[in-house]
Amino acid sequence: MKKVTDKLWIAPQPSKDDLAEAARQGISAIINNRPDDEEPAQPSAAENRQTAEELGMDYIHIPIMPGQFQEGEVRDFQKALAEAGGRVLAHCKTGTRSLTLWSIGEVLDGRMTAEELVPFGQRLGVDLTGAIKWLESNSGPLRSAETDLIAARKPQVKGFFDKRTFSIQYVVADPETRKCAIIDPVLDFDERSGATATKNADAILNFVREQGFEVERILDTHPHADHLSAARYLKEKTGAPTAIGSRVTEVQELWKGIYNWPDFPADGSQWDRLFAQGDTFTVGSIPAKVLFSPGHTLASITYVIGDAAFVHDTLFMPDSGTARADFPGGNAKRLWRSIQEILSLPDETRVFTGHDYQPDDREPLWESTVGEQKAKNTHIAKCKSEAEFVKIREARDRTLPMPKLILHALQVNTNGGRLPEPEPNGRRYLKFPLNAIEGAAWD
């Protein structure tokens, strides 16, 4: 089985033993996209239905001939997937027709673009050129359709620069519905005095009020190492749910050991939703999706909201290169591969980074495009291979000290932005492990 989303898996024609194994792995429904009698040894849909139902799984038969189907069958597939109570395994002879049906629906509904289909299929070992041909035949001129779609999916984006941490926080809004999401908000912290404040977060709230926006979501791209997250504070103020990538549990488990927290729940329960690769949601009426973008951390994700990609510590502005990959759980090879996925988005996609360190003392900047990143990024444009990038990235990382707030921030940020509980004297205390990580700046 190959995972497409947290809910959908695809596979070639399953046997009875395969169906039993699928049930053991948590599959609750089977969608069969293969007509009976395509080849002599093929099990019939009736036989597999009986086996699936005996195993407690629902069984839906939507037979498709290769290259011969209508939009109604795409919608039938979507309906079956939506109505399933748990994980779904879709199959045909090889899995290609099943993934093609799903992919066409994603493009028709604006959650993917046609340009994304072939590289997406390649990552799963599936040829999706048939989906492209179907869209060209059934959706008019494809490039024109994509351009119109991007124009219709252009959110309003406002960046807030925090000069203490060089961080950019975002409000991303649907101009039509006036609903918005807040991405990577900063809780003010002065490490010298130990003081906290909510100046950044309150500035965001003031902007939201002035614009007449309604906050739908509070989104983190990863647990940050250079500032404290204001996600919890903003949830208390707005009531909006919080979210982060599902692999945050691996980061929690790692730092649970560093902080010696035997009772800390490393299950992601500190957020209202955990996103995985391919998950979708909306900001107002604007479709959004999640890319898993590890490398800087184990859990980093990218939010693609309409024509805007929020990459945080993955790509910086073109004159600043890419993010470091030497934190606990970081990996330069993974970072390269994550960047390639981001750069496979359409060239006109807007790219919003999470930090700007203002090289040569220029004014802070945070918006570029995929095309600009491919042509001008100092670490990407001149690297022709993964090995070359890894060499440059690791050499650079060896010269960098650890962020000054990493040990302060991770105990708050792995806990969803919650400060430590007050002790009996009413004060809160951060825990600071000695000699826990490498990277001391002695010189």
ZAGUMAR-566817 format. One record per residue (C-alpha): residue in three letters; x, y, z. Coordinates in steps of 0.02 Angstrom, whole numbers, padded with zeros to 5 digits, always signed. Example, Ala and Ser with C-alpha at 12.3 -4.5 7.8 and 13.67 -1.06 7.14 Angstrom:
<nodes>
ALA+00615-00225+00390 SER+00684-00053+00357 
</nodes>
This chain:
<nodes>
MET+00000+00000+00000 LYS+00059+00177-00040 LYS+00001+00321+00069 VAL-00077+00468-00025 THR-00150+00561+00126 ASP-00185+00514+00305 LYS-00352+00444+00244 LEU-00314+00374+00071 TRP-00198+00234+00019 ILE-00180+00153-00153 ALA-00125-00021-00207 PRO-00125-00145-00351 GLN-00258-00281-00359 PRO-00265-00358-00183 SER-00282-00541-00141 LYS-00381-00609+00006 ASP-00223-00609+00110 ASP-00189-00429+00058 LEU-00363-00377+00115 ALA-00334-00461+00283 GLU-00169-00369+00302 ALA-00254-00204+00254 ALA-00383-00232+00391 ARG-00243-00264+00516 GLN-00163-00099+00464 GLY-00322-00001+00502 ILE-00407+00009+00332 SER-00595+00026+00356 ALA-00654+00035+00175 ILE-00603-00029+00003 ILE-00636+00065-00160 ASN-00616-00050-00310 ASN-00589+00046-00473 ARG-00563-00107-00580 PRO-00696-00187-00693 ASP-00716-00374-00677 ASP-00636-00491-00805 GLU-00492-00378-00859 GLU-00379-00531-00849 PRO-00411-00717-00819 ALA-00337-00735-00644 GLN-00418-00578-00575 PRO-00525-00602-00418 SER-00703-00541-00446 ALA-00772-00389-00357 ALA-00904-00501-00276 GLU-00770-00615-00203 ASN-00669-00471-00134 ARG-00826-00386-00068 GLN-00869-00542+00032 THR-00692-00552+00102 ALA-00688-00366+00145 GLU-00856-00369+00231 GLU-00808-00525+00331 LEU-00657-00425+00390 GLY-00770-00281+00443 MET-00726-00165+00298 ASP-00847-00071+00185 TYR-00831-00109-00001 ILE-00869+00013-00144 HIS-00854-00036-00327 ILE-00826+00107-00451 PRO-00762+00017-00607 ILE-00658+00123-00726 MET-00585+00077-00895 PRO-00412+00156-00923 GLY-00436+00328-00999 GLN-00625+00308-01012 PHE-00717+00397-00872 GLN-00818+00553-00839 GLU-00817+00686-00704 GLY-00963+00597-00621 GLU-00850+00451-00580 VAL-00722+00570-00507 ARG-00860+00640-00396 ASP-00919+00464-00350 PHE-00742+00425-00292 GLN-00735+00586-00189 LYS-00904+00547-00111 ALA-00852+00370-00063 LEU-00691+00436+00013 ALA-00782+00574+00110 GLU-00914+00457+00179 ALA-00790+00325+00238 GLY-00773+00322+00426 GLY-00586+00288+00427 ARG-00439+00246+00316 VAL-00477+00196+00136 LEU-00381+00082+00018 ALA-00418+00115-00167 HIS-00356-00005-00299 CYS-00365-00053-00482 LYS-00240-00164-00574 THR-00088-00059-00525 GLY-00161+00086-00423 THR-00141+00211-00566 ARG-00327+00233-00605 SER-00367+00258-00421 LEU-00235+00393-00398 THR-00287+00472-00564 LEU-00468+00489-00505 TRP-00414+00566-00340 SER-00289+00684-00424 ILE-00413+00750-00552 GLY-00534+00790-00412 GLU-00397+00885-00319 VAL-00362+00992-00474 LEU-00545+01021-00514 ASP-00577+01080-00335 GLY-00423+01193-00330 ARG-00320+01098-00201 MET-00186+01054-00327 THR-00129+01124-00494 ALA-00102+01019-00648 GLU+00084+01060-00643 GLU+00097+00972-00476 LEU+00023+00807-00535 VAL+00171+00726-00623 PRO+00300+00759-00485 PHE+00171+00707-00355 GLY+00141+00544-00447 GLN+00327+00515-00467 ARG+00351+00520-00279 LEU+00225+00377-00267 GLY+00293+00284-00418 VAL+00135+00318-00520 ASP+00123+00396-00693 LEU-00009+00534-00687 THR+00010+00596-00866 GLY-00161+00519-00899 ALA-00236+00642-00775 ILE-00154+00785-00870 LYS-00226+00723-01034 TRP-00399+00705-00958 LEU-00393+00882-00889 GLU-00334+00950-01058 SER-00479+00862-01144 ASN-00613+00904-01017 SER-00563+01072-00940 GLY-00517+01181-01089 PRO-00342+01255-01111 LEU-00252+01195-00956 ARG-00129+01337-00935 SER-00268+01466-00948 ALA-00372+01370-00822 GLU-00226+01364-00700 THR-00195+01550-00719 ASP-00377+01589-00684 LEU-00374+01472-00535 ILE-00220+01554-00460 ALA-00298+01726-00483 ALA-00454+01667-00393 ARG-00352+01595-00250 LYS-00246+01745-00205 PRO-00256+01776-00018 GLN-00214+01941+00064 VAL-00051+01922+00160 LYS+00014+02040+00295 GLY+00186+02010+00371 PHE+00240+02069+00545 PHE+00429+02081+00571 ASP+00499+02053+00745 LYS+00670+02138+00747 ARG+00724+02051+00909 THR+00718+01878+00829 PHE+00715+01926+00644 SER+00553+01827+00630 ILE+00406+01862+00515 GLN+00231+01822+00574 TYR+00085+01818+00453 VAL-00099+01853+00440 VAL-00169+01764+00286 ALA-00346+01817+00239 ASP-00481+01779+00112 PRO-00536+01952+00049 GLU-00711+01887+00009 THR-00759+01801+00171 ARG-00646+01908+00285 LYS-00586+01749+00372 CYS-00402+01728+00409 ALA-00265+01620+00482 ILE-00117+01675+00589 ILE+00048+01589+00552 ASP+00199+01574+00670 PRO+00157+01710+00797 VAL+00294+01767+00918 LEU+00280+01784+01107 ASP+00399+01922+01162 PHE+00538+01863+01278 ASP+00689+01952+01350 GLU+00818+01822+01402 ARG+00916+01945+01508 SER+00774+01989+01625 GLY+00665+01836+01598 ALA+00518+01950+01553 THR+00380+01899+01433 ALA+00259+02012+01341 THR+00126+02003+01205 LYS+00171+02155+01100 ASN+00188+02057+00938 ALA+00031+01955+00965 ASP-00071+02107+01015 ALA-00014+02199+00858 ILE-00081+02054+00757 LEU-00246+02057+00851 ASN-00262+02244+00824 PHE-00235+02222+00637 VAL-00364+02082+00631 ARG-00491+02194+00719 GLU-00454+02343+00607 GLN-00479+02238+00451 GLY-00638+02158+00515 PHE-00563+01983+00499 GLU-00618+01826+00590 VAL-00475+01712+00646 GLU-00511+01534+00589 ARG-00344+01452+00627 ILE-00179+01478+00716 LEU-00043+01384+00624 ASP+00136+01340+00669 THR+00257+01275+00537 HIS+00366+01186+00667 PRO+00425+01203+00849 HIS+00538+01356+00836 ALA+00712+01366+00911 ASP+00737+01554+00907 HIS+00578+01625+00980 LEU+00434+01577+01093 SER+00268+01541+01009 ALA+00115+01648+01047 ALA-00004+01516+00981 ARG-00077+01476+01151 TYR-00103+01660+01195 LEU-00191+01693+01030 LYS-00302+01539+01051 GLU-00356+01606+01221 LYS-00395+01776+01143 THR-00484+01717+00986 GLY-00546+01541+01021 ALA-00471+01484+00854 PRO-00399+01308+00846 THR-00211+01280+00836 ALA-00119+01165+00717 ILE+00055+01101+00676 GLY+00133+00956+00579 SER+00097+00779+00642 ARG+00282+00738+00655 VAL+00293+00859+00801 THR+00276+00704+00910 GLU+00452+00652+00856 VAL+00520+00823+00906 GLN+00427+00810+01072 GLU+00500+00639+01105 LEU+00676+00703+01067 TRP+00664+00855+01180 LYS+00570+00760+01315 GLY+00732+00666+01340 ILE+00840+00823+01336 TYR+00733+00909+01467 ASN+00710+00749+01570 TRP+00520+00759+01566 PRO+00465+00580+01601 ASP+00281+00626+01615 PHE+00272+00746+01467 PRO+00138+00689+01340 ALA+00234+00675+01175 ASP+00076+00644+01075 GLY+00039+00813+00995 SER-00114+00837+01105 GLN-00058+01016+01143 TRP-00129+01067+00971 ASP-00306+01050+00906 ARG-00252+00974+00740 LEU-00097+00885+00675 PHE-00069+00900+00487 ALA+00014+00768+00379 GLN+00080+00773+00201 GLY-00061+00806+00079 ASP-00190+00861+00208 THR-00306+00998+00149 PHE-00407+01136+00232 THR-00472+01309+00188 VAL-00446+01488+00242 GLY-00617+01561+00210 SER-00654+01499+00034 ILE-00471+01483-00017 PRO-00407+01303-00029 ALA-00249+01259+00065 LYS-00139+01106+00078 VAL+00008+01043+00180 LEU+00180+00990+00119 PHE+00290+00893+00239 SER+00456+00988+00232 PRO+00582+00908+00352 GLY+00766+00950+00358 HIS+00775+01104+00467 THR+00680+01002+00597 LEU+00598+00831+00598 ALA+00425+00909+00593 SER+00435+01060+00477 ILE+00289+01085+00358 THR+00244+01210+00222 TYR+00070+01286+00209 VAL+00015+01318+00029 ILE-00136+01434+00042 GLY-00200+01483-00129 ASP-00050+01551-00224 ALA+00052+01579-00066 ALA+00177+01456+00012 PHE+00231+01485+00192 VAL+00398+01397+00205 HIS+00471+01472+00365 ASP+00643+01394+00404 THR+00667+01308+00236 LEU+00702+01443+00107 PHE+00755+01620+00153 MET+00754+01767+00033 PRO+00859+01729-00122 ASP+01007+01833-00059 SER+01009+01735+00105 GLY+01001+01555+00045 THR+00924+01417+00149 ALA+00896+01371+00331 ARG+01019+01275+00438 ALA+00998+01088+00460 ASP+01106+01048+00612 PHE+00980+01058+00754 PRO+00939+00895+00843 GLY+00839+00798+00713 GLY+00894+00909+00568 ASN+00962+00838+00405 ALA+01034+00928+00254 LYS+00982+00791+00131 ARG+00803+00800+00191 LEU+00809+00989+00178 TRP+00865+00979-00005 ARG+00722+00861-00047 SER+00595+00970+00042 ILE+00656+01121-00053 GLN+00639+01029-00218 GLU+00457+00992-00178 ILE+00424+01175-00139 LEU+00512+01227-00301 SER+00400+01109-00401 LEU+00255+01228-00367 PRO+00211+01347-00510 ASP+00343+01483-00536 GLU+00218+01621-00495 THR+00182+01547-00323 ARG+00222+01676-00190 VAL+00349+01617-00061 PHE+00343+01688+00116 THR+00490+01651+00228 GLY+00495+01651+00417 HIS+00656+01746+00449 ASP+00755+01884+00369 TYR+00927+01925+00439 GLN+00947+02082+00329 PRO+01114+02049+00241 ASP+01214+02208+00211 ASP+01093+02297+00329 ARG+00957+02307+00198 GLU+00774+02330+00248 PRO+00685+02171+00303 LEU+00606+02071+00161 TRP+00502+01913+00162 GLU+00412+01888-00004 SER+00482+01810-00163 THR+00418+01685-00293 VAL+00461+01507-00336 GLY+00535+01570-00501 GLU+00645+01696-00410 GLN+00703+01564-00287 LYS+00752+01444-00426 ALA+00846+01578-00522 LYS+00928+01678-00383 ASN+00937+01585-00217 THR+01121+01584-00167 HIS+01116+01403-00106 ILE+00999+01333-00240 ALA+01038+01417-00406 LYS+01221+01364-00404 CYS+01194+01188-00335 LYS+01166+01059-00471 SER+01145+00909-00357 GLU+01093+00854-00184 ALA+01273+00809-00141 GLU+01334+00983-00187 PHE+01199+01066-00083 VAL+01232+00954+00068 LYS+01418+00997+00060 ILE+01382+01184+00058 ARG+01246+01174+00191 GLU+01345+01068+00314 ALA+01501+01175+00293 ARG+01398+01330+00331 ASP+01314+01248+00481 ARG+01481+01206+00560 THR+01517+01393+00575 LEU+01352+01437+00661 PRO+01325+01443+00849 MET+01163+01375+00920 PRO+01023+01505+00928 LYS+01031+01598+01093 LEU+00851+01551+01137 ILE+00848+01368+01083 LEU+00845+01296+01260 HIS+00720+01428+01318 ALA+00606+01410+01168 LEU+00591+01223+01141 GLN+00516+01188+01313 VAL+00378+01313+01273 ASN+00356+01274+01088 THR+00349+01085+01105 ASN+00207+01118+01227 GLY+00100+01215+01103 GLY+00158+01386+01162 ARG+00114+01353+01344 LEU+00228+01431+01475 PRO+00276+01318+01622 GLU+00144+01308+01758 PRO+00172+01425+01907 GLU+00260+01350+02056 PRO+00191+01371+02236 ASN+00264+01546+02247 GLY+00163+01598+02094 ARG+00313+01615+01977 ARG+00348+01518+01818 TYR+00521+01444+01788 LEU+00607+01386+01629 LYS+00713+01229+01642 PHE+00888+01247+01570 PRO+00988+01086+01541 LEU+01178+01101+01544 ASN+01289+01020+01411 ALA+01135+00949+01323 ILE+01176+01000+01144 GLU+01332+01041+01045 GLY+01368+01206+00960 ALA+01446+01316+01095 ALA+01520+01479+01027 TRP+01679+01484+01130 ASP+01775+01597+01011 
</nodes>
